[in-house]
């Protein structure tokens, strides 16, 4: 079995647990730094206030005898910072998400990019990166220890952890409308390649100052540099995400610009509103489709709706969109799709089809138009009813389940290490009976869950297969033409 890459982070400052840093938690559990009197509290203070210089090492032993998978070693200096939202809170998880910055704003060390000997991600062909994310699938992992909700609910989340929900979402979305090969375009002014772009990823074992820190998902960060790499390297892009702008628990998620501004996004919403007010004008949808890649958008909606991404559709969170400034079309990409595939979705058959928040806002404004429904239904037929479609069924073969199985095969060899490092991380005072999470064991106390193999088998054989019929019935009924 091929060994995975082993980055090692050693910096001038030792990484510590968050509760050692002295950041108080407010009643919502959001970490804040108390500002000087009269200054507002910021929703994400650690983005700039906690950064450290660091040295990064990437070690890939390669496969002996395989000239296409040679060993490589690469080292770079830059900055490291905590990443994510609630996952940065020590009450939620001690295994935090990290961002590695090579084009560092405040760093005196390192280059603008980290350049590797060979492509870091086998499917991308890219050698250089200005930033990388090192992600723990917090809400789909054994490390979640949320003291802010009931211990029973948290224990159930841990018991059904698969680590693979977002992996499945990215794999599926990418395969629904693949970019031309090779992906890296460098088109120098030619039209952008069409297709579903995802941040490429791979599993790694992570060491921090020599201490084994578990299995992580190494992934690209969605920003302007990322989009330029795969689309037009000479263009400027608006890259949009969602964010709360205040510290209030009930504050809505709103669009913010990672790069560029919100002018084009606001224009898209205005055009969608005009299309809603003129339901019988075919030119109105044509205008929308000139600035929104509808086929890619339908793919994006289908993946998130099918998996019932409950930290997305219902609250408008966790989405990324990008558009070339002065031209091009908006496209969305999968990000943070881990709070999904819950048993409740099979019971309630909910889809968020009518939500009017975040990435669903264009859909909510267009969903009553007959031409929009027809285009969405045609795209759905391609994926669900065409032989070989990503959601098609051929006898006992469910293609969506095959995608999940491929994800299992990739991660399964690493999970004994993850179990040894984090399988008992939930053993906190007041969180119920002690549970040790393992790859496979004989403990049946958690029903179909409780270990990696049981949980991933349930996602593959129960959720993805049982979800299909109810999902099709509901969505196809919503997209059906209105009868006169």
Beta strands, then each sheet from edge to edge (+ up, - down):
strand 1: 5-11
strand 2: 51-60
strand 3: 72-83
strand 4: 97-101
strand 5: 114-115
strand 6: 128-129
strand 7: 131-135
strand 8: 201-208
strand 9: 211-220
strand 10: 237-244
strand 11: 253-259
strand 12: 320-324
strand 13: 331-333
strand 14: 393-394
strand 15: 397-398
sheet 1: 1+ 2- 3+ 4- 7+ 9- 8+ 1+
sheet 2: 5+ 6-
sheet 3: 11+ 10- 12+ 13-
sheet 4: 14+ 15-
end
